[in-house]
Amino acid sequence: MEIVRRFIREDLIELTCMMAGLMIGNHVAQRFSDRMDSSEIGFLLGLLGAAAGLLLGKWLQYRLRRWRGLHNDQPD
């Protein structure tokens, strides 16, 4: 039961942060790619948006860990 609690408390929240960042990055990239004429530029902007979203998600994870006092990442 402790494994389930830990998964919900730590891993699921972090995964949610990553997905939120990816969705935000994808949304921004799609807005920019709709305004571009070339599909290659739109594709590159999509990749850039996804990368920016993942970085945002990692930053959210870092802030969440610091807020909760889990920033040392000590193994069990």
C-alpha positions as CSV (number, residue, x, y, z in Angstrom):
1,M,0.0,0.0,0.0
2,E,2.9,2.3,0.7
3,I,4.1,1.9,-2.9
4,V,0.8,3.0,-4.2
5,R,0.8,6.1,-1.9
6,R,4.3,7.0,-2.9
7,F,3.4,6.6,-6.6
8,I,0.5,8.9,-6.2
9,R,2.3,11.3,-4.0
10,E,5.5,11.7,-6.1
11,D,5.5,10.0,-9.5
12,L,2.0,10.8,-10.6
13,I,2.2,14.4,-9.7
14,E,5.6,14.7,-11.6
15,L,4.2,13.0,-14.6
16,T,1.2,15.4,-14.6
17,C,3.7,18.3,-14.5
18,M,5.6,16.9,-17.5
19,M,2.4,16.3,-19.5
20,A,1.1,19.9,-18.7
21,G,4.4,21.3,-19.9
22,L,4.3,19.2,-23.1
23,M,0.7,20.2,-23.8
24,I,1.5,23.9,-23.3
25,G,4.5,23.7,-25.6
26,N,2.5,21.8,-28.2
27,H,-0.3,24.5,-28.1
28,V,2.2,27.3,-28.5
29,A,4.0,25.6,-31.4
30,Q,0.7,24.9,-33.1
31,R,-0.3,28.5,-32.9
32,F,3.0,29.5,-34.5
33,S,3.0,26.8,-37.1
34,D,-0.6,27.8,-38.3
35,R,0.8,31.2,-39.2
36,M,3.8,29.8,-41.2
37,D,3.5,29.0,-44.9
38,S,6.1,26.2,-45.0
39,S,5.3,22.8,-43.5
40,E,9.0,22.3,-42.6
41,I,9.1,25.4,-40.5
42,G,5.9,24.4,-38.8
43,F,7.4,20.9,-38.1
44,L,10.5,22.5,-36.6
45,L,8.5,24.9,-34.5
46,G,6.4,21.9,-33.3
47,L,9.6,20.1,-32.2
48,L,10.9,23.3,-30.6
49,G,7.5,23.8,-28.8
50,A,7.6,20.2,-27.6
51,A,11.1,20.6,-26.3
52,A,10.2,23.8,-24.6
53,G,7.2,22.1,-23.0
54,L,9.3,19.3,-21.7
55,L,11.7,21.8,-20.2
56,L,8.8,23.6,-18.6
57,G,7.6,20.3,-17.2
58,K,11.0,19.5,-15.8
59,W,11.1,23.0,-14.2
60,L,7.7,22.4,-12.7
61,Q,9.0,19.0,-11.3
62,Y,12.0,20.8,-9.8
63,R,9.9,23.5,-8.2
64,L,7.4,20.9,-6.8
65,R,10.3,18.8,-5.3
66,R,11.8,21.9,-3.7
67,W,8.4,23.0,-2.4
68,R,7.8,19.5,-0.9
69,G,11.4,19.1,0.4
70,L,12.3,16.2,-1.9
71,H,15.1,17.9,-3.8
72,N,17.9,15.5,-2.7
73,D,16.5,12.6,-4.7
74,Q,17.9,10.0,-2.2
75,P,17.2,6.4,-3.2
76,D,15.2,4.3,-0.8
